[in-house]
Amino acid sequence: MDEYAYLNRQGQARIQADLIYDYQSNIAAYPRWQAWLRKQQLPTLVVWGKHDLAFTVPGAEAFRRDNPAAEVHVLDGGHFVMDTRLDDVVTLTDAFMQKLGRAQSGARVESAAQLK
């Protein structure tokens, strides 16, 4: 379903307002998340849109501060970078999974066209 149609369904205005209001609790939780990331040092892939007005590029770079091994990629896109740069996101994700050795034979996605 396209995002415009979804967001215009009955009741969505209230749901979206509640989600936006709840972001303040996310900010309060950041120190706990950051401590967890520093402690765990898990393989991390961050793909970010450089024109995202809600989550700016310094937010992407913060992942590298907490986990120096994190792969951070900032693409020419906005908040929904996966919608506008899907081929790039697929390529980055596949390469990341290949490095982890978790991609199964035959499961590799060569292009976004295979996902449609």
C-alpha positions in Angstrom: 0.0 0.0 0.0 1.4 3.4 -0.8 2.3 5.6 2.1 0.0 8.4 1.2 -3.0 6.1 1.0 -2.0 4.5 4.3 -1.5 7.7 6.1 -4.9 9.0 5.0 -6.9 6.1 6.4 -9.4 6.8 9.1 -7.7 7.2 12.5 -4.2 7.6 11.2 -3.9 11.3 12.1 -4.3 10.4 15.8 -2.0 7.4 15.5 0.7 9.5 13.9 0.3 12.3 16.4 0.7 9.8 19.2 3.9 8.4 17.6 5.4 11.9 17.2 4.5 12.8 20.8 6.2 9.5 21.9 9.5 10.4 20.3 10.3 12.4 23.5 10.5 9.1 25.4 12.9 7.8 22.7 15.3 10.6 23.4 15.2 9.9 27.2 16.1 6.3 26.4 19.2 7.2 24.2 21.7 6.9 27.0 20.6 3.3 27.8 20.7 2.4 24.1 24.1 4.0 23.7 25.5 2.1 26.7 24.1 -1.1 25.4 25.7 -0.5 22.0 29.1 0.3 23.6 29.0 -2.9 25.7 27.8 -5.3 23.0 29.9 -4.1 20.0 27.7 -6.1 17.6 28.2 -6.0 13.9 26.2 -2.9 12.9 25.1 -1.5 9.5 23.7 2.0 9.4 22.2 3.3 6.2 21.0 6.9 6.5 19.5 9.6 4.2 21.6 12.7 4.3 18.5 14.9 3.7 16.5 13.3 6.5 15.0 16.2 8.5 13.9 14.1 11.4 17.2 12.1 11.9 20.2 14.1 10.9 23.6 12.9 9.8 25.2 13.4 13.2 22.7 10.8 14.5 24.2 8.3 12.0 27.7 9.1 13.0 26.8 8.6 16.7 26.6 4.9 16.0 30.3 4.9 15.1 31.1 6.7 18.3 29.4 3.9 20.4 30.6 1.1 18.1 33.8 2.1 16.1 33.4 -0.9 13.9 29.9 0.1 12.8 29.5 0.6 9.0 27.9 3.9 8.4 26.7 4.8 4.9 25.0 8.2 4.3 23.1 8.2 1.0 21.7 11.0 -1.1 18.1 10.6 0.2 15.6 11.6 2.8 13.9 9.8 5.7 12.7 7.0 3.5 16.0 6.4 1.8 15.1 2.7 1.3 12.3 3.8 -0.9 14.3 6.1 -3.1 17.7 4.3 -3.1 16.6 0.7 -2.8 19.3 -0.7 -5.1 22.0 1.0 -3.0 20.5 -0.3 0.2 20.2 -3.8 -1.1 23.9 -3.7 -2.3 25.1 -2.4 1.1 23.0 -4.9 3.0 24.1 -7.8 0.9 27.8 -6.9 1.2 27.4 -6.5 5.0 25.8 -9.9 5.3 28.4 -11.5 3.0 31.1 -10.1 5.4 29.3 -11.7 8.3 29.3 -15.0 6.5 25.5 -15.4 7.0 24.3 -15.1 3.5 23.1 -18.5 2.3 23.8 -19.8 -1.2 21.1 -18.8 -3.6 19.7 -16.2 -1.2 21.6 -13.3 -2.7 19.6 -10.5 -4.1 21.2 -8.9 -7.1 18.9 -5.9 -7.5 15.8 -4.3 -6.1 13.9 -5.5 -9.1 13.9 -9.0 -7.5 12.0 -7.6 -4.5 9.1 -6.2 -6.5 
